[in-house]
Amino acid sequence: MIGRAIFNRTPLPPNRFAPLPLGAVKPAGWLEEQLSIQARAARETLTARFPGADGSSSWLGGTRDDATSASEALAGLVGLAYVTGDEALVALVRRFVDWTLRSQTESGDFGPAGLADWWPKLMMLRVLQRHFTATADREALKCMDRFFRFQLQTLPSLPLMGHAAARAGENLQSVLFLYSLTGQPYLRKLCDLIRAQSLDWTDELHIFPHIRPTAKYRPWPALEAGLKAEGEFSGVDQKVNGREYHLTHAVDLAFGLKTPGMINLVKSGFKEVSAFKVGWSKLMKQHGVALGMYTGDDHLAGANPAQGVNLDAVCETMVSLSALIGTGDEFGWEMADVLEKLSYNALPAAWSRDGRCSQRLQQADQVDVSLSPRPFYNAPNDALCMSERPIGLSEGGFAQLASSLWYATGDDGLAAVGYAPCTVSFVAGGERVRVDVSGDYPFGGQVALRVTVKQPCEFPLYLRIPGWAEQAILTLPDGELMQMRGGEIACVRRRWIGEESLEMDLPMRPRLTRWARRSGAVELGPLLMCLNLTGDTPWNWALIEDEPMKAITGGGPARAFKQGVRDVRVLVKAARTDEWAMGGASCQQPPVEPQADGAPQVIALTPYGDSDLRIAQFPVIPPSKG
């Protein structure tokens, strides 16, 4: 592992927070169990889910036609391997990295012979970058440098195409990473060239014209025909059908969310700084559902909780959020609230208990998982079914959560973004520092932090207070109490000696959040709560507005998601409503003005991430009609 965090080099705008090297944060408690499940599943299903790993992959010199799928598999596995330290997965990543380094030609190009597509190479750049931070292997940096010189010479005649143009922010992120390490002037010229060939995500997020489901104005057969007539999408010839396809594609959009932030480092401007905040608000208003994500099956599908949410889009949104937090001072900590919500809800719900199977799409209101046809835009009928999908980008989701929990700060300190159990080992105040985070977060609000230093040293410890918290009580090592509000950052600056402890109390009170069509969802801290459907459990309930809700949390150590009964519940008052019925294989949208059919009852809601079938976004009955 490298010994320092990579901060922006001048003249790039300074960043207050920088990501820690891969492996500096090691999971503990329930998160360690979760990642162990994921790593074991990837290892044991490798033959079936990543067949090229046997040596036949084009990224190992084999004949398999898997340039894109293999590079995306490695992009997912590299974090999982180095965060868990799984020896078999680390060896697999190193094998692919070594071949990639050896494949580099005198021109600087690398990869399978004859591969002209930029996109698989951009994914391997992510692998090389993360491999470097985890191992300090300077050969990876040399390879990146030679490749970027090749790219600078080649992009004018062979521009970014397809996903590479739509996801050019990924390219920019890798180039800027190397620039902050080396300061080579040509890299800034390359950034200008890449920016010119990228989709304009800055304007898209500000203007956001795609306020309706894609099917409403561009039915898939018509868009598909238009794409075939235009040919491959090019970054220098952005034709209308290609633009519509990529701007509304859920995974492309997840990559695009970070693009203005990357451009801001090269061409700082108000529009770039504000693009994410403005765009995310509009995106969630028009296409957001209660699990904290926009729909996309596989294109933007509106705010109906029965439309699909793409798992790869969830994981890449997490990557974009993590990148933006570490990009500069301009980006707010509200991104960490979004990152947490995705990590503890949408991510675990889409995986099976054993980590072998996942859903391509999930529904916030998911009452049936089958091959039955659904009104998805262009996703197949089996998109909801749990299956051993090929290893890909989503394999890195839990590792992304772990590696994003802590950041280095520009004043030689450490900053906590999240409080899942983990151990941080890094340098602060000029000395090696270890921070152990324990507790049952996010299933409870009690967090303990133990700071250990071998030599006395002074440095600041920044602690983010989640936006949902009405207040937080921080107990300092000397017993002093600090009271903070949600959205604030506590700064504990002191001379640390030996082993010192802090405690944080984040009271979790149930709250009702509102969504499209006057629907409501119940949240507890960062957790979305849902009615977990088993057997013949009736699903068409409506919440009674303004009724008190009661949270119940049990004792004992927290477990990974879906690993048995979890004693975290919220009791709410609800009534059946016959207006809410099935619409084919999915439930209809929640009725706007539901009527109670029968007396109100108390029902128990449990964490969304533990569920397979559920209702998480309910119609709401006003008190006078309950």
C-alpha positions in Angstrom: 0.0 0.0 0.0 1.2 3.5 -0.8 2.0 5.6 2.3 0.1 8.8 1.4 -3.2 10.0 0.1 -3.2 11.7 -3.4 -4.3 15.3 -3.1 -4.8 17.6 -6.1 -1.6 19.1 -7.5 -1.6 22.8 -8.4 -3.0 24.4 -10.5 -5.9 22.0 -9.8 -8.4 23.4 -7.2 -7.3 22.1 -3.7 -9.3 19.3 -2.2 -9.8 19.2 1.5 -10.5 15.4 1.5 -8.7 12.7 -0.4 -9.4 9.0 -0.7 -7.2 6.7 1.3 -5.3 4.0 -0.5 -7.1 0.7 -1.2 -6.6 -1.5 1.9 -6.1 1.4 4.4 -9.6 0.7 5.7 -10.3 -2.9 6.7 -13.9 -4.0 7.5 -14.8 -5.4 10.9 -18.0 -6.7 12.5 -21.0 -7.2 10.2 -19.2 -5.5 7.3 -16.3 -8.0 7.4 -18.9 -10.8 7.4 -20.6 -9.2 4.4 -17.4 -8.8 2.4 -16.3 -12.3 3.4 -19.5 -13.7 1.9 -19.0 -11.7 -1.2 -15.4 -12.8 -1.6 -16.1 -16.5 -1.0 -19.0 -16.4 -3.5 -16.8 -14.8 -6.2 -14.0 -17.3 -5.6 -16.3 -20.4 -5.6 -18.3 -19.3 -8.6 -15.4 -18.0 -10.7 -15.5 -20.7 -13.3 -19.2 -20.2 -14.1 -19.3 -16.4 -13.7 -15.9 -15.4 -15.1 -15.0 -18.2 -17.5 -12.1 -16.3 -19.0 -10.2 -16.5 -15.7 -9.1 -20.0 -16.6 -6.6 -18.4 -19.1 -8.9 -18.1 -22.1 -9.7 -14.4 -21.5 -8.4 -12.0 -24.1 -6.9 -10.0 -21.2 -4.7 -13.1 -20.6 -3.8 -13.5 -24.3 -6.6 -16.0 -24.9 -9.1 -16.2 -27.7 -12.3 -15.5 -25.8 -14.2 -12.5 -27.0 -14.5 -10.9 -23.6 -12.6 -7.6 -23.7 -15.4 -5.6 -22.1 -16.9 -8.2 -19.7 -13.5 -9.2 -18.4 -12.3 -5.7 -17.8 -15.5 -4.9 -15.9 -15.2 -8.1 -13.9 -11.7 -7.0 -12.9 -12.9 -3.5 -12.1 -15.4 -5.1 -9.7 -13.0 -7.6 -8.2 -9.9 -5.4 -7.6 -11.6 -3.6 -4.6 -13.0 -6.8 -3.3 -9.7 -8.5 -3.5 -7.5 -5.9 -1.8 -10.1 -4.8 0.8 -10.7 -8.4 2.0 -7.1 -9.5 1.4 -8.5 -12.7 -0.1 -5.4 -14.4 -1.4 -7.0 -16.2 -4.4 -8.7 -13.0 -5.6 -5.5 -10.9 -5.1 -3.6 -13.5 -7.1 -6.2 -13.4 -9.9 -6.1 -9.6 -10.1 -2.3 -9.6 -10.1 -2.3 -12.2 -12.9 -4.4 -9.9 -15.1 -2.4 -6.8 -14.2 0.9 -8.5 -15.0 -0.4 -9.6 -18.4 -1.7 -6.1 -19.1 1.6 -4.6 -18.2 3.4 -7.0 -20.5 1.0 -6.4 -23.3 2.0 -2.7 -23.7 3.5 -1.9 -27.1 6.1 0.7 -27.9 3.3 3.0 -28.9 2.0 2.9 -25.4 -1.2 1.0 -26.2 -2.1 -2.1 -24.2 -4.6 -4.9 -24.1 -5.7 -7.6 -26.4 -4.3 -7.5 -29.9 -6.4 -5.5 -32.3 -8.7 -4.0 -29.5 -9.7 -0.6 -30.8 -12.5 0.0 -28.3 -11.4 2.5 -25.6 -14.0 1.5 -23.0 -12.4 -1.8 -21.9 -9.1 0.0 -21.6 -10.6 2.7 -19.4 -11.9 -0.1 -17.0 -8.4 -1.6 -16.9 -7.0 1.9 -16.0 -9.3 1.8 -13.0 -7.8 -1.6 -12.1 -4.2 -0.3 -12.5 -4.9 2.8 -10.4 -6.4 0.8 -7.6 -3.8 -1.9 -7.8 -1.1 0.8 -7.5 -2.6 2.4 -4.3 -2.9 -1.1 -2.8 0.6 -2.3 -3.7 2.8 0.7 -4.6 3.6 -1.1 -7.9 5.2 1.7 -9.9 5.0 -0.4 -13.1 1.3 0.3 -13.1 2.0 4.1 -13.1 4.6 3.7 -15.9 2.0 1.8 -17.9 -0.6 4.5 -17.4 1.9 7.2 -18.4 2.8 5.5 -21.6 -0.8 4.8 -22.4 -1.9 8.4 -21.8 0.8 9.7 -24.2 -0.5 7.2 -26.7 -4.0 8.4 -26.1 -3.0 12.1 -26.6 -1.6 11.2 -30.0 -4.4 8.9 -31.0 -7.7 10.5 -29.9 -7.9 13.0 -32.7 -8.0 10.2 -35.3 -9.6 7.5 -33.2 -12.1 9.4 -30.9 -14.0 8.0 -27.9 -16.9 6.0 -29.0 -20.0 4.6 -27.4 -19.7 4.0 -23.6 -16.2 5.5 -23.6 -17.7 8.9 -24.8 -20.6 8.6 -22.4 -18.4 7.7 -19.5 -15.5 9.9 -20.3 -15.4 11.1 -16.7 -13.8 7.7 -15.9 -11.0 8.6 -18.3 -10.6 12.0 -16.8 -10.4 10.6 -13.3 -7.5 8.3 -14.2 -5.6 11.1 -16.0 -6.1 13.5 -13.1 -4.9 10.9 -10.6 -1.7 10.5 -12.5 -1.3 14.3 -12.9 -1.6 14.8 -9.2 1.2 12.2 -8.7 3.6 13.3 -11.5 2.6 16.9 -12.6 3.3 16.0 -16.3 1.9 19.0 -18.3 0.7 16.8 -21.3 -1.9 15.3 -19.0 -3.8 18.6 -18.7 -3.8 18.8 -22.5 -5.2 15.2 -22.6 -7.9 16.3 -20.2 -9.0 19.0 -22.6 -9.1 16.6 -25.5 -11.2 14.0 -23.5 -13.5 16.7 -22.3 -14.2 17.8 -25.9 -15.2 14.2 -26.8 -17.4 13.6 -23.7 -21.2 13.8 -23.5 -22.1 17.2 -21.9 -23.2 15.9 -18.5 -22.9 19.4 -17.1 -25.6 20.8 -19.3 -27.7 17.7 -18.9 -27.7 17.9 -15.1 -28.5 21.6 -15.1 -31.2 21.6 -17.8 -32.4 18.1 -17.2 -34.9 17.8 -20.1 -35.5 14.1 -19.4 -38.3 14.6 -16.9 -40.5 11.8 -18.2 -40.0 8.1 -18.5 -38.0 7.4 -21.7 -40.9 5.2 -23.0 -43.2 8.2 -23.0 -41.3 10.1 -25.8 -38.8 7.5 -27.2 -40.3 4.0 -27.2 -37.6 1.4 -27.4 -38.3 0.0 -30.9 -38.1 3.6 -32.3 -34.9 4.4 -30.4 -33.4 1.0 -31.3 -34.1 1.6 -35.0 -32.7 5.1 -34.8 -29.5 3.8 -33.3 -29.0 1.2 -36.1 -29.6 3.9 -38.7 -27.0 6.2 -37.2 -24.2 3.7 -36.5 -21.9 3.8 -33.5 -22.0 6.8 -31.3 -18.9 9.0 -31.5 -17.6 11.6 -29.1 -16.9 14.0 -32.0 -20.2 13.3 -33.9 -22.9 13.1 -31.2 -26.0 12.2 -33.2 -29.4 12.6 -31.7 -30.4 8.9 -31.1 -27.1 8.1 -29.6 -27.3 11.1 -27.3 -30.8 10.1 -26.1 -29.6 6.5 -25.6 -26.6 7.4 -23.4 -28.1 10.4 -21.6 -31.1 8.2 -20.4 -29.1 5.0 -19.8 -29.1 4.2 -16.1 -25.4 3.0 -15.9 -24.1 5.7 -18.2 -25.8 8.3 -16.1 -24.2 6.8 -12.9 -20.8 7.4 -14.5 -21.9 10.8 -15.8 -22.7 12.1 -12.4 -19.0 12.6 -11.6 -18.0 14.0 -15.0 -18.7 17.7 -14.1 -16.7 17.3 -10.9 -13.8 16.0 -12.9 -14.1 18.8 -15.5 -14.2 21.3 -12.6 -10.6 20.3 -11.8 -9.5 21.3 -15.3 -11.9 24.1 -16.1 -13.3 25.4 -12.9 -16.7 27.0 -13.2 -20.0 27.5 -11.3 -21.9 25.1 -13.6 -19.5 22.3 -13.0 -19.4 22.9 -9.3 -23.2 22.9 -8.9 -24.0 20.3 -11.6 -24.3 17.3 -9.2 -26.4 19.0 -6.6 -28.8 20.6 -9.1 -29.0 17.5 -11.3 -29.5 15.0 -8.5 -32.4 17.0 -7.1 -34.1 17.0 -10.4 -33.3 13.4 -11.2 -34.8 12.2 -7.9 -37.8 14.4 -8.2 -38.7 12.9 -11.6 -37.3 9.4 -11.4 -36.5 8.8 -7.7 -37.9 6.0 -5.5 -37.7 5.4 -1.8 -34.6 3.3 -1.8 -32.7 6.5 -2.6 -32.0 5.8 -6.3 -33.4 6.7 -9.7 -35.2 4.1 -11.8 -33.7 2.7 -15.0 -34.8 -0.5 -16.7 -32.4 0.0 -18.4 -33.3 3.7 -19.2 -34.9 6.4 -17.0 -38.4 5.1 -16.1 -40.1 7.7 -13.9 -40.9 7.7 -10.2 -43.1 4.6 -10.1 -41.8 2.2 -7.3 -42.7 -0.8 -9.5 -40.1 0.2 -12.2 -36.7 -1.3 -12.1 -33.6 0.0 -10.4 -30.3 -1.2 -12.0 -27.8 -2.8 -9.6 -24.7 -1.7 -11.7 -26.1 1.8 -11.7 -26.4 1.7 -7.9 -22.7 0.6 -7.6 -21.4 3.1 -10.1 -23.4 5.9 -8.4 -21.6 4.9 -5.2 -18.2 5.2 -7.1 -19.2 8.6 -8.4 -20.2 9.9 -5.0 -17.0 8.7 -3.4 -15.0 10.4 -6.2 -16.9 13.7 -5.8 -16.4 13.7 -2.0 -12.7 13.5 -2.6 -12.6 16.0 -5.5 -12.7 19.4 -3.9 -14.1 21.7 -1.2 -17.1 22.7 -3.3 -18.9 19.4 -3.0 -21.1 19.1 0.1 -21.4 16.3 2.6 -25.0 15.6 1.6 -23.4 13.2 -1.0 -22.4 11.0 1.9 -26.0 10.7 3.0 -26.9 9.4 -0.5 -23.9 7.1 -0.5 -25.0 5.6 2.9 -28.6 5.1 1.8 -27.5 3.2 -1.3 -25.0 1.1 0.6 -27.4 0.0 3.3 -30.5 -0.5 1.2 -30.4 -0.9 -2.6 -27.0 -2.7 -2.6 -27.7 -5.5 -0.1 -31.3 -6.1 -1.2 -30.2 -7.0 -4.8 -27.9 -9.8 -3.5 -28.8 -13.3 -2.4 -28.0 -14.5 1.2 -24.9 -16.4 0.0 -23.6 -13.7 -2.3 -23.7 -15.9 -5.4 -26.8 -14.5 -7.0 -28.0 -11.0 -7.7 -30.8 -9.1 -9.5 -30.0 -7.0 -12.5 -33.1 -4.9 -11.5 -34.9 -4.5 -8.2 -38.2 -2.8 -7.4 -38.9 -0.6 -4.3 -42.3 -2.3 -4.3 -41.5 -5.9 -5.3 -44.3 -8.3 -4.7 -43.4 -11.0 -7.3 -40.1 -12.2 -8.8 -40.7 -14.3 -11.9 -40.3 -14.4 -15.7 -43.6 -12.7 -16.2 -43.6 -9.7 -18.6 -43.4 -6.3 -17.0 -43.5 -2.8 -18.5 -39.7 -2.3 -18.3 -38.2 -0.2 -21.0 -35.8 -2.6 -22.6 -34.7 -4.9 -19.9 -35.5 -8.6 -20.3 -38.2 -10.5 -18.4 -35.6 -12.3 -16.2 -34.1 -9.0 -15.0 -35.8 -9.3 -11.5 -34.8 -13.0 -11.0 -31.9 -13.8 -8.7 -29.2 -15.6 -10.8 -25.5 -16.2 -10.9 -24.9 -13.2 -13.2 -21.5 -12.7 -14.7 -19.0 -11.1 -12.3 -18.9 -7.4 -13.1 -19.1 -3.8 -11.7 -21.5 -4.7 -9.0 -19.0 -7.1 -7.4 -17.2 -4.1 -6.0 -20.2 -2.5 -4.2 -19.5 -3.5 -0.6 -15.8 -2.9 -1.1 -16.6 0.6 -2.3 -18.6 1.2 0.9 -15.7 0.0 3.0 -13.0 2.0 1.2 -15.2 5.2 1.3 -15.7 5.2 5.1 -12.7 7.4 5.8 -10.7 10.1 3.9 -7.4 11.9 4.5 -7.6 15.6 5.1 -5.4 18.4 3.8 -4.4 19.4 7.3 -2.8 16.0 8.0 -5.9 14.5 9.7 -8.5 11.9 9.1 -12.2 12.3 8.3 -15.0 9.8 9.0 -17.7 9.7 6.3 -19.5 6.7 7.6 -19.6 4.5 10.7 -19.8 0.9 9.6 -17.4 -1.2 11.8 -13.9 -1.1 10.4 -10.2 -0.5 11.3 -8.3 2.4 9.7 -4.6 2.3 9.6 -2.9 5.3 8.1 -0.6 8.3 8.7 -1.9 11.4 10.5 0.0 14.1 12.4 3.2 12.6 11.0 2.7 9.2 12.7 1.0 5.9 12.0 -2.5 6.0 13.4 -5.0 3.3 14.0 -8.7 4.0 14.4 -11.0 1.1 15.4 -14.7 1.8 14.7 -17.2 -0.5 16.5 -20.9 -0.7 17.2 -24.0 -1.8 15.3 -24.3 1.1 12.9 -26.4 1.4 10.7 -28.8 -0.9 12.7 -28.3 1.2 15.8 -26.9 4.7 16.6 -24.2 3.8 19.1 -20.7 4.2 17.6 -17.4 3.8 19.5 -14.0 5.0 18.1 -10.7 4.0 19.6 -7.7 6.0 18.4 -4.3 4.4 18.9 -0.9 6.0 18.3 2.6 4.7 19.2 4.1 8.1 19.5 2.2 11.2 20.8 1.1 13.4 17.9 -1.4 16.1 17.1 -3.9 15.9 14.3 -7.6 16.7 13.7 -10.3 14.0 13.5 -13.3 15.1 11.5 -16.6 13.3 12.2 -19.5 13.7 9.9 -23.0 13.9 11.4 -25.5 12.3 9.1 -28.1 14.6 7.6 -31.0 12.6 9.1 -29.8 13.0 12.7 -31.8 15.5 14.6 -28.8 15.8 17.0 -25.7 13.8 17.9 -23.9 13.6 21.2 -20.1 13.1 21.0 -18.2 12.1 24.1 -14.6 13.1 23.9 -11.7 11.2 25.5 -11.6 13.6 28.5 -15.4 13.2 29.1 -16.4 16.5 27.6 -19.6 16.4 25.6 -20.2 18.0 22.2 -23.7 18.4 20.9 -24.0 18.5 17.1 -26.8 18.7 14.5 -27.4 16.7 11.4 -25.3 17.8 8.4 -22.5 19.3 10.6 -18.9 18.1 10.9 -17.4 17.7 14.4 -13.7 18.5 14.5 -11.7 17.0 17.4 -8.3 18.5 17.2 -6.0 17.3 20.0 -2.7 15.8 20.9 -3.3 12.1 20.9 -1.4 9.9 23.4 -1.5 6.1 23.5 -5.0 4.8 23.2 -8.0 7.2 23.5 -11.7 6.6 23.0 -14.6 8.6 21.7 -18.3 7.7 21.7 -21.0 9.0 19.4 -24.7 8.7 20.0 -26.9 9.2 16.9 -30.5 8.7 18.1 -32.5 7.0 15.4 -36.1 8.0 15.3 -38.6 6.7 12.7 -39.6 9.4 10.1 -42.0 9.5 7.2 -40.4 10.7 3.9 -42.6 11.7 1.0 -42.3 10.5 -2.6 -44.2 10.7 -5.9 -48.0 10.6 -5.9 -48.2 11.6 -2.2 -46.7 8.2 -1.3 -44.6 7.7 1.8 -41.7 5.6 3.1 -40.6 4.9 6.7 -36.9 5.5 7.4 -34.9 4.8 10.5 -31.5 6.4 10.5 -29.9 5.5 7.1 -32.2 2.5 6.8 -35.3 2.3 4.6 -37.9 0.1 6.3 -40.3 -2.1 4.4 -43.1 -4.6 4.8 -41.3 -7.9 4.3 -43.6 -10.2 2.3 -43.5 -13.9 3.1 -46.0 -16.6 2.1 -49.5 -15.1 1.7 -48.7 -11.9 3.5 -51.1 -9.2 2.2 -49.2 -6.4 0.6 -51.7 -3.6 -0.2 -51.4 -1.5 3.0 -51.6 2.2 3.3 -49.9 4.1 6.1 -52.1 6.3 8.4 -50.6 9.8 8.3 -49.5 11.5 11.6 -49.8 8.3 13.7 -46.9 7.7 16.1 -44.3 5.2 15.0 -42.2 3.1 17.4 -38.7 1.8 16.7 -37.6 -1.5 18.3 -33.9 -2.5 18.2 -32.5 -5.6 19.8 -29.2 -6.3 21.5 -26.3 -8.5 20.4 -23.8 -8.1 17.6 -25.1 -6.9 14.2 -25.0 -9.5 11.4 -24.5 -9.1 7.7 -27.6 -8.5 5.6 -29.9 -11.5 5.1 -28.1 -13.6 7.6 -31.0 -14.4 9.8 -33.7 -12.6 11.7 -32.7 -9.1 12.7 -34.4 -7.5 15.6 -34.7 -4.0 14.1 -38.4 -3.0 13.5 -40.6 0.0 13.2 -44.2 -0.4 14.3 -46.6 1.7 12.2 -50.3 2.0 12.0 -51.7 1.1 8.6 -54.9 0.0 6.9 -55.7 -2.3 3.9 -56.8 -0.4 0.7 -58.4 -2.4 -2.1 -57.8 0.4 -4.5 -54.2 -0.7 -4.7 -54.1 -3.8 -6.9 -51.8 -5.7 -9.2 -51.0 -4.5 -12.6 -49.9 -7.7 -14.4 -46.9 -9.2 -12.5 -46.2 -6.0 -10.5 -48.3 -3.9 -8.2 -49.8 -0.7 -9.6 -48.5 2.7 -8.5 -49.7 3.7 -5.0 -53.1 5.4 -5.2 -53.0 9.2 -4.6 -56.1 9.3 -2.3 -56.5 5.8 -0.9 -59.5 4.8 1.2 -59.2 2.5 4.2 -60.9 -0.9 3.8 -61.2 -2.1 7.3 -59.9 -1.0 10.7 -56.3 0.3 11.1 -53.8 -2.2 12.4 -50.2 -2.1 13.6 -47.8 -3.7 11.2 -44.0 -4.2 11.6 -41.5 -2.9 9.1 -38.0 -4.4 8.8 -34.8 -3.2 7.0 -35.1 -3.1 3.2 -31.7 -4.6 2.8 -32.9 -7.8 4.4 -35.8 -8.3 2.1 -36.5 -10.1 -1.2 -40.2 -9.4 -1.5 -41.5 -6.2 0.0 -43.5 -3.0 0.0 -41.3 0.1 0.8 -43.2 2.9 -0.8 -46.8 3.1 0.5 -49.9 5.2 -0.2 -50.7 7.4 2.7 -54.2 8.0 4.2 -54.8 11.4 5.9 -55.7 11.1 9.6 -59.4 12.1 9.0 -59.9 9.2 6.6 -58.0 6.6 8.7 
